[in-house]
Amino acid sequence: MTIGFSEFLGEVFTNPILLITIILIIGGMVVNGITDASNAIVTCVSTRAINVDYAIAIAGFMNFLGVLTIMMSNTRVEKTIYGLVNFGNKSDIVFIGIISALISVIIWSIGAWHFDIPSSESHALVSGLIGSSLAVSGFAGIGIKEFLKVFIGFFLAIILSFLFGYLIVNIIKKFCKNKDRRKLQEPFKKAQIFSGAFLAFMNGVQNGQKYLGVLFIVLSAFKDKEIINKIPIYLLLIFGLAMGLGTAIGGKKIIKSIGMNLVRIENFEGFSSDMGGSLAILGASIFGLPVSTTHASTSALMGVGASKRFSNVNWSFVFKMIITWFLTFPVNIFLGFLFTKLILIIW
């Protein structure tokens, strides 16, 4: 079952709370483009494989394309988000819970972006939803199976991305050991543009599903029906454009933060990092595990840096970044809980 575009617009513009919710969901996608999506093209720019403006344009388009092609792939991540929380049967309470979670996500993500810290907007969304659900339904409102998928995805993305980055770069070094590195520079520049585009595409696939899962929670409560069988193309277009816009707005700040602070790399190392992160996200998506592009891309980059020597990685910046990753869950659970309680009091 799906909702036609005219019916969707009719529902949105006749219900102010639904309108606010949709605006915040789109705002969340824009913020996702600012914080998560830009990580996909960091290595391309830091190795000068491509101009930063061209890189941002490619990343924005590939994010859009990734969201758009969700309808042709599995939607397991979307279903994980859909089953993660339960706000009950009252549509007003569902709206309040979702609005509170999205407000917490936007505040957290913009704050981290302001201080040049690559945070996980994906996990901010998940933890914000959990906090809001706890405020409304208590622990009974949390889907244990889906929560375990989030927990597994968090650690698996970091570990696998690091290992993939480490292994891929070492395989390339082995096969290119006796070749002229100057002759390999240009081919790897082109390969790196491809790998960066692929990582941006996978970001669109992952994060588009997360926000569609949130939207289906809202629409299902409002229509009192399951709306998960087919994804309307117009929603994919709207979400894809929102993420692409976010990448264009905030891309340079995150690129400078990671590209200049984390580790110095060459073109073949940038390619290895991008492919390592992409493969980790692809595997997680197949099994319905919500993961963060920030975690995957930066962990793969650390794996590549560690392949030379561990001192090649700026571990003080890594420590700062990891602290932010672990703070994401408790802070956003608290914010989601707090905003939900405050709105319920005012309401």
Salt bridges, closest charged atoms under 4 A:
GLU7 OE2 - LYS223 NZ 3.06
GLU11 OE2 - LYS223 NZ 2.80
ASP53 OD1 - LYS252 NZ 3.26
ASP116 OD1 - LYS253 NZ 3.05
ASP180 OD2 - ARG182 NH2 3.39
GLU266 OE2 - ARG181 NH2 2.68
GLU269 OE2 - LYS308 NZ 3.21
